[in-house]
Amino acid sequence: MYDLVPPSMKAQFNLINIPNQSIKLSVNLIKKKSTKKGLSDYTYNNQVIFKYSINLKNSIVLLTIYYENSNKNHFNRIVLGSFVYQTAMKFSVSTILVNSDSKSDLESLVFGFLQKDFIYSIYKNNSKKSKFKTNFKLSKNNLSLLNSINFLKELVSEPSNIIYPTSFVKRTIKQLDKKKLNIKTLNKEQIKKIGLDCLLAVSQGSNREPMVMEFSKKNQNKSKVDILFVGKGVCFDSGGISIKPSGGMEDMKWDMAGSAVTVSIIKYLSEIKTNFSYAGIVGLVENMPSGTAYKPGDIIKSYKGINVEVLNTDAEGRLVLADIITYGCEKYKPKIVIDFATLTGAIMVALGQHYAGLFCNDDKLADTLYQSGLDTNEKVWRMPLHDDFDKELNSPFVDLKNIGAGRYGGSVTAAQFLQRFVPKDTKWAHLDIAGTTWKNAGDIMNNKGSTGFGLTLIADFISKYFKN
C-alpha cells in the first residue's frame, strides 16, 4: 500500500520538435524497496541498481522506478536519467513528467537525462544539441558540471578547420570566468623565447601556429599549487612525415581531447568552491607533413635539456607533453600532476574503449583515481611503470628516443617517456584516454560521439582526495 503514496517533487521534459502524435511518459521515482511481483531489474555489471515496471494506458507510458540500491555513487544516481531518456526514445514520447519523493534523486535523474540527451550535431540541418527541454533548475554545482561536460564535448566534436590552436584559445577564453582565474596565452614567438622546442618541432609542418594556455586560481597564497592539470592539444594529427593510413584519419580531429578535458576541468573548478590550489596548462599544435615538418632522425633539445631523437613523427603527443609538463612544474611547483592525452593506439589494444590507461607513481593517488573511476563509470585501469620498459628508450647516440624498441608495450613506453620529464618528488598520474574519448555508438551515459571522459572522474576525485 505504501507504494501508492504520491511523490511530491516534479520535473517535466518536452520534445523540442513536436511530432504529429502525442505520447506521454509518466515516471514515478520511489525511494524504497517494493514487494510487488513482476518487476524488472535494471542491472549494470551484474549489479541491480533499481527495479521498475512499464505499463501502457491509452497514450500514456507509465514507468515506476523503485530505487533501492545502497551504493549511491554518482553513476548509480544519474543512470536513472539515462534510463528514462532511453525509455522515452523507445516509445517516441513527446512529454515526460517525473514525480519523485526525493529532491536529490530527482536532481540526479534530471542531470543524467540531460547528459544523455546532449549530442553535438550542429552541422546537420534542422538538428539541435538536445531533443528535449526542461524548466527544472539544477543546483549550481551540478549545472556547472553539466555545462563543463557539454563544453568539453563541443571542443572534441568540432572539426579541425574550426578548432585549431588559435581558435581553441579564443573559444576557451569566452567560457572562463576571468574574475576567478589567471589566464595566460603564449604565441609562437613567446613559446620560442621560452624554449619549448619539442612542442615547436611538432608544429613546424603546419601553417597553423602553436599556442600554449596557462590557468591558475586567483588569490592563491601558496608558493606550490596542490595540483596541476596538463593536456595534450594536437588539434589534428596526420602523423606528420610518418603519416597515418587514410582510413580513420578523420578521427584525429579529437587528438586534442586531453586539452579539452583540462580546460573543462579548469572551467568547472573556477565555478565551484575549492579548498585546494590548482593550475592548468595545455599545448596546442597541429602535426602535419610538409617541407618544413620535423622528420624521423631529427634530434631536438627539450625544455628540460634532454636531447630527444625522433624515430617516429607520429609519436608527437609525448613531445608536446614533455615540454609543457617541465615548464608547468617549474612555474607552478605542483605537489600533484595529472595529465590527459589521447596518446597511444596501444592503450586501445590493451583496454578497449571502456577503460582509460592509468600510469601513476603514487599508490594513494592511483587508488583514489581508480575508485572515482568506478563511482562515475569513467573507469581507469592502472598500468605498469618499470625500468625494464624505460630502458627501451635509451640510445647509444642521444639522451632519449621518442619510441621504444619494437611494436609491443607502446602505451607503457609512452608513459615512461613522460615520466622522464616529471620532477622526482612530484606525484604524477598520466591518463591515456585514446580509447574512451570518442564512441561512435555512444555509451550508457552519453549520446553518439564525444563522451566527455575525464571531467566527471576528476570532479569525483577532488571530492575524495581533497575532501572538497
C-alpha positions in Angstrom: 0.0 0.0 0.0 2.9 2.4 0.7 3.9 2.1 -3.0 0.8 4.2 -3.8 1.9 7.3 -1.8 2.1 10.1 -4.4 5.5 11.6 -4.8 5.7 15.4 -4.2 8.5 16.8 -6.4 8.3 17.0 -10.2 10.3 17.6 -13.3 9.0 17.9 -16.9 10.6 17.4 -20.2 9.1 18.4 -23.6 10.3 17.3 -27.0 11.6 20.4 -28.9 10.4 19.3 -32.3 6.7 18.3 -31.6 5.6 15.3 -33.6 2.1 14.7 -35.0 1.3 12.1 -32.3 1.4 12.9 -28.6 2.6 10.1 -26.4 3.3 10.9 -22.7 5.7 9.2 -20.3 4.8 9.4 -16.7 7.6 8.4 -14.3 7.2 7.7 -10.6 10.6 7.5 -8.8 10.1 5.9 -5.4 12.9 5.7 -2.9 12.1 2.4 -1.3 12.1 -1.3 -1.9 8.9 -2.9 -3.3 7.5 -6.3 -2.6 5.5 -6.2 -5.8 5.9 -9.2 -8.1 6.7 -9.0 -11.8 9.2 -6.0 -11.5 12.1 -5.9 -13.9 15.7 -5.5 -12.7 17.9 -2.7 -14.1 21.4 -4.2 -13.9 24.8 -2.9 -14.8 27.9 -5.1 -14.4 25.8 -7.7 -12.7 24.6 -5.3 -10.1 20.9 -4.4 -9.6 20.7 -0.7 -9.4 16.9 -0.4 -9.4 13.7 -2.2 -10.2 11.0 -1.0 -12.5 7.7 -1.6 -14.2 6.4 -0.3 -17.5 2.7 -0.3 -18.4 0.7 1.3 -21.2 -2.6 3.1 -20.7 -4.1 4.8 -23.7 -1.4 7.2 -25.0 0.5 7.2 -21.7 3.5 5.1 -20.8 3.6 4.5 -17.0 7.1 3.9 -15.7 7.6 3.2 -12.0 11.1 3.0 -10.6 11.9 1.6 -7.2 15.3 2.9 -6.3 16.7 0.6 -3.7 20.5 0.5 -4.4 22.5 1.3 -1.2 25.7 2.2 -3.1 24.6 5.7 -4.2 27.7 6.8 -6.1 27.5 9.3 -8.8 26.9 6.8 -11.6 24.2 4.9 -9.8 22.3 8.2 -9.2 22.5 9.6 -12.7 21.9 6.4 -14.6 18.2 6.8 -13.6 18.1 9.7 -16.1 19.7 7.8 -18.9 17.2 5.0 -18.4 14.3 7.5 -18.6 15.8 9.0 -21.7 16.2 5.6 -23.4 12.6 4.7 -22.4 11.4 8.0 -23.9 13.2 7.3 -27.2 11.9 3.7 -27.3 8.3 4.8 -27.1 8.7 8.1 -29.1 7.2 10.2 -26.4 6.8 13.9 -26.6 6.2 14.8 -23.0 7.8 13.3 -19.8 6.6 14.0 -16.3 8.7 12.8 -13.5 7.4 12.5 -9.9 9.8 11.8 -7.0 9.6 11.6 -3.3 13.3 12.7 -3.0 14.6 16.0 -4.2 18.2 14.8 -4.5 17.2 11.7 -6.5 15.1 13.9 -8.8 18.0 16.2 -9.5 20.3 13.3 -10.2 17.7 11.9 -12.7 17.4 15.2 -14.4 21.2 15.6 -14.6 21.6 12.1 -16.1 18.8 12.7 -18.6 20.3 16.0 -19.8 23.8 14.5 -20.1 22.5 11.6 -22.2 20.3 14.0 -24.3 23.2 16.1 -25.5 24.6 15.5 -29.0 26.8 17.9 -30.9 25.4 17.6 -34.4 25.1 21.3 -35.3 26.2 20.8 -38.9 23.2 18.6 -39.6 20.3 20.6 -41.0 17.4 21.1 -38.5 19.4 19.4 -35.8 19.7 20.6 -32.2 22.1 19.8 -29.4 19.2 18.3 -27.4 15.9 16.7 -28.3 14.2 17.8 -25.0 13.8 20.9 -23.0 13.0 21.4 -19.3 12.4 24.2 -16.9 13.9 22.2 -14.0 16.7 24.2 -12.2 19.8 22.2 -11.4 21.8 23.1 -8.4 24.8 25.5 -9.0 27.4 22.8 -8.8 25.5 20.3 -11.0 24.8 22.9 -13.6 28.4 23.9 -13.7 29.4 20.3 -14.1 26.9 19.7 -16.9 27.8 22.8 -18.8 31.5 22.0 -18.5 30.9 18.4 -19.8 29.0 19.9 -22.7 31.7 22.4 -23.4 34.2 19.5 -23.4 32.1 17.5 -25.9 31.8 20.6 -28.1 35.5 21.1 -28.3 36.2 17.5 -29.0 33.5 17.3 -31.7 34.4 20.3 -33.8 36.4 19.5 -36.9 40.0 20.7 -37.3 39.1 23.5 -39.7 37.0 25.0 -36.9 39.1 24.1 -33.8 42.8 24.7 -34.3 45.3 26.3 -31.8 44.3 29.9 -32.0 40.5 29.2 -32.3 40.7 26.8 -29.4 42.2 29.6 -27.3 39.5 32.1 -28.3 36.6 29.7 -27.7 38.0 28.7 -24.3 38.6 32.2 -23.1 35.0 33.0 -23.8 33.9 30.2 -21.4 36.1 31.1 -18.5 35.5 33.5 -15.6 38.4 35.9 -15.6 37.5 37.1 -12.2 38.3 33.7 -10.8 41.2 32.7 -13.0 44.6 34.0 -14.1 44.8 33.2 -17.8 47.9 33.5 -19.9 48.4 32.6 -23.6 51.7 32.1 -25.3 52.1 32.5 -29.1 54.7 31.1 -31.3 57.3 33.8 -30.6 56.8 33.6 -26.9 57.0 29.8 -27.0 60.2 30.0 -28.9 61.7 32.5 -26.5 60.9 30.3 -23.5 62.4 27.3 -25.3 59.6 24.8 -25.7 61.4 23.3 -28.7 59.8 19.9 -28.7 56.4 21.4 -28.9 57.6 23.8 -31.7 59.1 20.9 -33.6 55.7 19.1 -33.8 54.0 22.2 -35.0 56.5 23.3 -37.6 54.9 21.4 -40.5 51.6 23.2 -40.2 50.6 26.7 -41.3 48.6 26.9 -38.0 50.8 28.5 -35.4 51.1 26.7 -32.0 49.7 28.1 -28.7 50.1 27.4 -25.1 47.4 28.3 -22.5 48.1 28.6 -18.7 45.5 28.9 -16.0 45.7 29.3 -12.2 43.3 30.0 -9.5 43.3 33.7 -8.4 44.4 34.7 -5.0 46.4 31.5 -4.3 48.7 32.3 -1.4 50.7 29.1 -1.7 54.1 29.0 -3.5 53.3 25.5 -4.6 50.0 24.6 -6.1 48.3 21.4 -4.9 47.6 20.1 -8.3 48.5 20.9 -11.9 46.3 19.6 -14.8 48.1 19.1 -18.2 46.5 18.5 -21.5 47.8 17.3 -24.9 46.2 19.5 -27.6 47.1 18.1 -31.1 44.2 19.7 -32.9 44.8 17.5 -35.9 47.3 14.6 -36.1 48.1 13.4 -39.6 51.1 11.6 -38.2 53.4 14.1 -39.9 56.1 12.6 -42.2 55.4 9.2 -40.5 51.9 9.7 -42.0 48.9 7.7 -40.8 46.8 5.5 -43.0 43.9 7.4 -44.6 41.2 5.1 -43.2 40.1 6.7 -39.9 42.3 9.7 -40.1 39.2 11.9 -39.8 39.1 10.8 -36.1 42.3 12.7 -35.5 40.3 15.9 -35.1 39.8 14.8 -31.5 43.5 14.2 -30.8 43.2 17.4 -28.7 40.8 15.8 -26.2 43.4 16.0 -23.4 43.5 19.8 -23.7 39.7 19.9 -23.9 39.5 17.8 -20.6 42.0 20.1 -19.0 40.3 23.4 -19.8 36.9 21.9 -18.9 38.2 20.9 -15.5 39.5 24.5 -15.0 36.2 25.9 -16.0 34.4 23.7 -13.6 36.7 24.3 -10.7 36.5 28.0 -11.2 32.8 27.9 -10.8 32.6 26.0 -7.5 34.2 26.4 -4.1 37.5 24.7 -3.8 39.7 24.2 -0.7 42.9 23.5 -2.7 45.0 25.4 -5.1 45.2 24.4 -8.8 46.6 25.3 -12.2 46.4 24.1 -15.7 48.4 24.1 -18.9 47.7 22.9 -22.4 50.0 22.7 -25.5 48.1 23.3 -28.8 49.6 22.3 -32.2 48.9 20.6 -35.5 51.0 17.7 -36.7 51.2 17.9 -40.5 53.5 16.8 -43.2 55.2 19.5 -45.3 58.6 20.7 -46.5 59.0 22.3 -43.1 57.9 19.4 -41.0 60.1 17.7 -38.5 61.5 14.4 -39.7 62.5 10.9 -38.4 66.1 11.2 -37.3 65.8 14.7 -36.1 67.3 15.4 -32.6 65.5 18.1 -30.6 66.6 19.6 -27.3 63.6 19.6 -24.9 62.9 22.4 -22.4 64.3 20.2 -19.7 67.6 20.0 -21.6 67.2 16.3 -22.6 68.1 15.6 -26.2 65.3 13.6 -27.9 65.8 11.6 -31.1 62.6 11.5 -33.2 62.2 8.0 -34.7 58.6 8.4 -35.5 56.8 11.7 -36.0 53.5 10.1 -35.2 54.7 9.8 -31.6 54.2 13.6 -31.2 51.9 14.0 -28.2 54.6 12.9 -25.8 56.9 15.7 -27.2 54.3 18.3 -26.6 53.6 17.0 -23.1 57.3 16.7 -22.2 57.8 20.4 -22.6 54.6 21.7 -21.0 55.0 19.3 -18.1 58.5 20.5 -17.5 57.5 24.2 -17.9 54.3 23.8 -15.8 56.2 22.1 -13.0 58.9 24.7 -13.0 56.4 27.6 -12.8 53.7 26.2 -10.5 55.7 23.7 -8.4 52.8 21.4 -8.1 52.5 18.6 -5.5 50.5 16.6 -8.0 50.4 16.5 -11.8 47.7 14.8 -13.7 48.0 14.8 -17.5 45.4 13.8 -20.1 46.2 12.6 -23.5 44.8 10.6 -26.4 48.4 9.3 -26.5 48.5 5.8 -28.0 46.5 3.4 -30.1 48.3 0.7 -28.0 46.1 1.5 -25.0 43.1 0.6 -27.0 44.6 -2.7 -27.9 45.2 -3.3 -24.1 41.9 -2.0 -22.7 39.4 -1.3 -25.5 37.1 1.6 -25.1 35.8 1.1 -21.6 38.8 1.9 -19.5 41.4 4.6 -19.8 45.0 3.7 -19.0 46.3 5.0 -15.7 50.1 5.3 -15.1 51.0 6.6 -11.7 54.0 6.8 -9.4 51.9 7.1 -6.2 49.6 4.4 -4.8 47.2 6.7 -2.9 46.8 8.9 -6.0 46.2 5.8 -8.2 43.8 4.2 -5.8 41.7 7.3 -5.5 41.5 7.8 -9.2 40.6 4.1 -9.6 37.8 4.4 -7.1 36.5 7.6 -8.7 36.5 5.8 -12.0 34.3 3.1 -10.6 32.0 5.6 -8.9 31.5 7.7 -12.0 31.8 4.9 -14.7 34.7 6.8 -16.2 36.8 3.8 -15.4 40.6 3.7 -15.3 43.0 0.7 -15.1 46.4 1.0 -13.6 49.2 0.0 -16.0 52.8 -0.8 -15.1 55.8 1.6 -14.9 59.1 -0.2 -14.7 62.8 0.3 -15.6 62.6 -2.6 -18.0 60.3 -0.5 -20.2 62.2 2.7 -19.5 65.5 1.1 -20.8 63.9 0.7 -24.2 64.0 4.5 -24.7 67.8 4.7 -24.2 70.1 5.2 -27.2 73.9 5.0 -27.6 73.8 8.2 -29.6 71.3 10.5 -27.8 69.7 11.0 -24.3 66.3 9.7 -25.2 64.3 8.2 -28.1 60.7 9.1 -28.7 59.6 5.5 -29.1 60.5 2.1 -27.6 62.0 -0.9 -29.1 59.7 -3.0 -31.3 55.9 -2.9 -31.5 54.9 -4.1 -28.0 54.0 -2.2 -24.9 53.6 1.1 -26.7 51.4 2.7 -24.1 53.8 1.9 -21.4 56.9 3.2 -23.1 55.0 6.4 -23.9 54.3 6.8 -20.2 57.9 6.0 -19.4 58.9 8.8 -21.8 56.7 11.3 -20.0 58.0 10.2 -16.6 61.5 11.4 -17.6 60.1 14.9 -17.5 58.3 14.8 -14.2 60.2 16.2 -11.2 61.5 13.4 -8.9 59.4 14.1 -5.8 56.2 15.1 -7.6 53.2 12.8 -7.5 52.1 12.1 -11.1 49.3 10.4 -12.9 49.1 10.0 -16.7 45.7 9.1 -18.2 45.8 7.7 -21.7 42.2 8.4 -22.9 42.6 7.4 -26.5 40.0 4.7 -26.3 37.5 6.4 -24.1 37.2 9.9 -25.6 35.0 9.1 -28.6 32.4 6.4 -29.2 30.5 6.3 -32.5 27.6 4.5 -30.9 27.7 6.4 -27.6 27.6 4.7 -24.2 25.3 4.2 -21.2 25.6 7.9 -20.1 26.4 9.7 -23.4 25.0 10.0 -26.8 26.9 9.3 -30.0 30.3 10.9 -30.4 32.3 12.6 -27.7 31.9 11.0 -24.3 33.3 13.9 -22.2 35.5 11.4 -20.5 37.8 12.7 -17.7 35.9 15.7 -16.2 33.4 13.7 -14.1 36.2 11.5 -13.0 38.2 14.5 -11.7 35.1 16.1 -10.1 34.7 13.0 -8.0 38.4 12.6 -7.4 38.8 16.1 -5.9 35.9 15.4 -3.5 37.7 12.3 -2.3 41.3 13.3 -2.4 41.0 16.9 -1.1 37.7 16.3 0.8 36.4 19.2 -1.3 
